[in-house]
C-alpha cells in the first residue's frame, strides 16, 4: 500500500538532518534567547506546580528585601511571571530539586567551562581562570575589579569579552524532544518495513492517522502532486512543534521548558521555511515577482518592494504567531495563579484554580492547533512557490 511508502522512502531519512539542524541553530543563539528572557515559557503548566513556584517567590519577597526594612515586600506578579518564563542555567526536576547545567563561556582570554551550581542560584559569584562571574536574572556577567558588571554578548549588542555558549534549559529541552522524535519515527519506520502489507500495530497504528493527516489534509491540497518531496520537512515541523508544546505542559522533568514559547526557536523554524520556499521555487515564481505581465511597467519598482516585503513578512508572521500564542497561554496561567497572592485571600483561590484548569485544557488544543497552522502555512507557501503557470497567463 502507498500509505507505508512515506516512511519507507529514502527521503524520510532527512528527518534526523532537520532535527540536528534545529538543535545546532538553537545552540548557537542562547544569548539571543536569554536577552529576551520574558519570551521563553517554562515551569507554568499545572496548578499545583505553578502555585508552588509562586509561593516560593512570595516567601523570598517576604524574607528578602521586605525583611530588611522590617516590613513585607509587596508581591510583584510581573517579576514572578518573568522569572518563570525565562531561560535558565539549571533544569528544574520537581519541587525544589534542580539539575545544574554546564556553563560555557568564551572570553577574550580563553574558554571557561564550569557547572552552574557554583552560582548557587544567583546567590554567589564564581571566580574562574580568567574572570569572576555573577549570575543576574539567569544571565552571566563578568565582575570587574571595581565591581562593575560586563554582560555577555547578544545578537543586539555584541561583546567580544564574553560570549555565553552555555547549555541552558532550552537546549537540553530541545535535545530531549529530538530524541523523542527520532525514537518515535525510527521505530515507526522500522515497523513499516518489517510489516509491509500488514495492518499497523502498536505505535505504528497510533502514528499512521497523524502522518496521513499531514499528507492528505496539509501537503496534498496545498502543494499538489509534488508533495512527496516536502513530506519529511512537513512531518518534522508538525511533530517537532506539537511534541514540544505538549512537553511544555509537563511541570517536571523532562518537561517544564516550553521551547516553542522561545522567540529564537520560532525564528529558526521560520528561517527554515523561508529558505525552503525561496530556494525550492521555480522560475515562474520569480518571474511573477520581478516581471509581472499584468502590472504596468511604471509600477514595477513599487511592485518589487511589495513582493520582497511579502517574502520576509510571511515567515515573520509564522514566527510571531507561534511564539505569541504559546507564550500568552502560560502568562495567563501564571497571572491567574498570582491573583491568589495579590489579593491574599483564600476566597479567590477556587475561582483562580478553576480558570487555570480551564486554561490548561485549552492549552492542549492550542498545542495541536499551532502545530497544524504552522505546518499548513508552510505547505501553502511552498505550493505557491512551485506552482506551474496557468495557460492563460500570457494572454
N, C-alpha and C positions, 0 to 999 in steps of 0.2 A: 504493500500500500504506500501511496505517496506521503501519507501522514508521517511515517517514520523517516522519510528521506531528509527531513530538515536536520535531524541530529546525526544522520549518517554522513551528510555532505562534508567534504574536506573543508569547506569554507567555515563550518561551525567551529573548527579549531582556532579561529580568530578570536573566540571568546576570551581565552586567557590573555591574549595580547591586549585587548581593550581593557581588561581588568588591571593588568600590570601598568598600562599607560596611565590609567586613572590614579593608581596608587603613587606612581612616581611624580605625577603632576601635583597631587595633594601634598606629598612630602616636600616638594620644592617651594611651597608657598606658606609655610607655617607662620611666618612673620606677618604676612598679609592677613591671615586668619586671626591671629592674636590681636593685631591692631584694631580689628573690627570685632572685638570680643562680644559685643552686645548682639552680634548677628549669628551667634552659634548657640543652638539649644542643646541642653544636656539632661540633667537629672530632674525632669519635671513631670514624670509620666503617670504615677499613681498617687492617689490622695494621701495614703499613709506616708509614702516616701517624701513627697513634697512637703507635707506638714512637718515631718521630722527635720528636713533641711531648713525650713523657715524658722522652726522653733530654735534650732541651734544658732541661727543668726540673731534671733531675738535675745538669747542668753548672752551672746557676745556683746550685743549692744548694751545690755543692762550692766554687765560686769566690766565692760571696757571703758570707753570714754565717759559714759554716764557715771560710772563708779568714781572716776577721778574727780568729778565735780560734785560728788555727794548726791547726785540725783539720777534719775533714769533717763537714758538717752531715748529720744523719740524714734520709733520704728520707721525705717526708711525702706518702703516697699521697692522703690526703684533700684536701690543698691543691692537688695537681696535678689531681685529678678536678674539684674545684670550679671551678678556673680554666678548664678545658677546656669545661665545660658551661655557663659563664656567658655573658651577652651581652657585646658588645664595641663599642668606638668605631672599630674597624678591621675590614676584611673580609679574611680570610686567602685568599690566591690559591693558592700552592703553595710548599712548602719554607719558607723564612724570608721570603718576599715577602708583604707585606700592603698593602692599599689603605686609606689613611686616609679617614675619613668626616666629614661636616660636624658640628660641634658647635654646637648652637643652644641658647642659654641665655637665659631670661627672668628678669631680676633686678629688684629693686625700683628700680633706677636706669635700666633700659632693656634693650634686646635686644642680645645679643652673638652674633656668628656667626664662627667660625674653623675651621680644619682640626685634626683630632685629631693630625696629625703634629707639632704644636707640643709635645705631651706626651712625645714620644719614647718611646712605650710605657710611660708612667708614670714615667720617669726624670727628667723635667724639669717645672718649673712654667711656666705661661704667664700673662703679665701682659696683660690685656685693657684695654679702655677704662675699665671701672669697677672691676674687681677682679683679683686674682691667683688663678689656678685651679690645682688639683692633681688629678691622676687617681690615685685609690687603689682598687685592685681593680675597675677599669673603672667607677668612679663618680666624677663630677665634684664637687669640693669647693671652697668658697671659702676661701682662706688669709687669715686676719685679720692685723692689724698685729703682734700678739703671737705669731703662729704658730698660733693656734687654727684648727680646721677647722670649717666650716659645711657640712654635707652638703646635697645637693639634696632637694627635696620628694618625698615618696612618697604613695601613697594612704593609707598607715597614719599617716604623720607629715607634716603639711603644713608648708611653709616658704615664705613669700611672698618671701623674699630671693633664692631660687634655685630655679627650676623648669627642669628639664632636658627640652628638647623635641628632643633630638638625633636625627638619622637614624642609628640604630645598625644593627648587622649583622642583627638581627631584621627591621627594617623593610625593608632592602634585599632580604633574602631573600623577604619577603612580596611585594614589588613584582615580583620575578623570577617567582615562582610564579603571580602573577596574569597576568603577560604570557604565560606558558606556557599557562595556562588559556584566555585569550582567543584566542591563536593557534590552539590545537587546536580549540576549539568553533566559532569563526567560520569556520575552514577546513572543518570537517565540515558545518556548517550550509549553507555555500555549495555544497558538493558535493551535498547532498541536493536543493537547489533546481535545480541545473543538470542532475542526473542522475535526475530524477524518473521512477520506474518502471523504472529500470535497476539492475543488480546493483552493490553497493557496490564501490569501488575505492580502493586506496591506504590513506591514513589513515582514510578512511571505513569501510573493511572491518575495520580493527582496532578502531575505537571502537564500531561498531554492537553487537557482542555485549555489551560492557560497559554500554552505555546500555540495551539490552534487559534485561540482568541487573538493573539498578536498577529498571526499570519492572515487570518480571514477577515478580521474587523479593523485592523490597522494598516498592515503592509499592502495587501492586495488592493483595497479600494483607493488608497492614496498614491501608491507608486505605480501600479499597473503590472504588466506581465514580467517586468524585470525585478520584481520584488525580492526574489531569492538571494540576489547579490547582497541585499541590505538586511537580511534576516538576522545574522549574527549581531550586528550593531543594535538593531531594534530590540532584540531579546535581552542583550546586555544592559541597555539603558533602562528598559522596563523593569527587569528584576533587580537591578542594582538600586534603583530609586525605591522600589517597593520594599525590598528587604531592609534597606537602611531606615526607611520610615517606620517599619514595624519594630526594628531593633531599638529605635528611639523611644518606643513606648514601653520598653522594659526598664524598670528603675534600678536594676542591679546588673552586675557583670553577667554576660558580655554586652548588655545594652547600656542605657543611660547616657549615650552620646549620640545625638541626632545629627548625623553627617549632612543630611540634605537641608538642614537649617543653617548651614555654613555658606556664606556668600562665595568663598573661594572654591568650594566643591561645585556649586551650581555654575560658577564661571567656567570651570574646566569642562563640564558637561556641555555647556552652550558653545564653547570654542570647538569641541569635537564636532558638534552639529554644523557649525559654520564651515569648518574645513571639509567635511564630507560633502556638504551641499555644493560648495563652490568649486572644489577640485574634481568632483564627480559629475559636474554639469556638462551639457553638450553645447555645441556652437550656437544653436538656436537660442539658448538661454542668454548667452552674452550678446547675441545679435539683437535680442529684444531690449536689452539694456542700453547698448551703445548705438544701434542703428535701427530705431523703431520706425517702421514704414508708415504707420498710421499717425505719426506725430509730425507736424511741420518742422522743417529743419531749424527754423529760427528758435524753436523751443527746446531743441536738443540739449543745450547746456543745462537748462533747468531740469530737464528730464533725467540727465545723468546724475545730478545732485540728489534728486528724489530717490532714484533707484539705488544709488550707493548707500544712502542713509537707510533705505529699506533692508539692504543686505546685512547691515550691522544691527539694526533695531530688532529684527526677528529673533536672532539668538539672544539678544539682550533681554527681550521680553520673556523668553524661556527662563533665563537666569533669575530674573526678579520675581516671576510668578511662583516658581518652586520655592525659592528662599523665603519670600514674604508669607506664603500660606503656611508653611511648616513652622516658621518662627512664631507667627502670630498665634497659632494654636497653643503653643507652650507658654507664651507670655500670658495669655488669657487664663490658663490653668493656674499659673503662679499668682496672678492678680487675684483670682477668686479665693485662693488659699490665704493670701495676705490679708484679706478682709477680716479674718478672724483675729489677727494680731493688731490690725489697725484699730478696730472697734473694741478690742479687749473684752469680748463678750462671748460666752458660750451659746447665747441665743442665736447668734448669726451663723454658728457652725453648721447646723443642719441644712440651712439654705445654701451655704457655700459648698458643702460636700456634695449636695445633690447636683448642683450645677457643674462641679468638677467631674463627677461621674458621667454626666451627660456629655461634657466636652471630650472626655477620654474615649467614649463610644464613637463620638463624631470624628475623632482623630483616626479611628480605624478606617472609616470611609474615606477620609481625606488622604490617607496613606496610599490607598489604591487609586483614587481619583487623580492625584497629582502625577503618579507614575504613568497612568493612561494618557493624560493630557500632554505631558512632555513627549512621550513616545509618538503619539498621534501627530502632533505638530511637526516633529522631526520628520516623520514619514511624509507629511504633506509638503514640507519644504523640499525634500528630496524629489518627490514626484513632480513638483513644478520645475525643478532644475533639469530633469532628464526627459521631460515631456516632448514628444515629437510635434513638429509644427502642423497646424491644420492645413488642409489642401487649399482653402480659400484665403490663406494668409497673404498671398501676393496679389490677390485680385482687388 
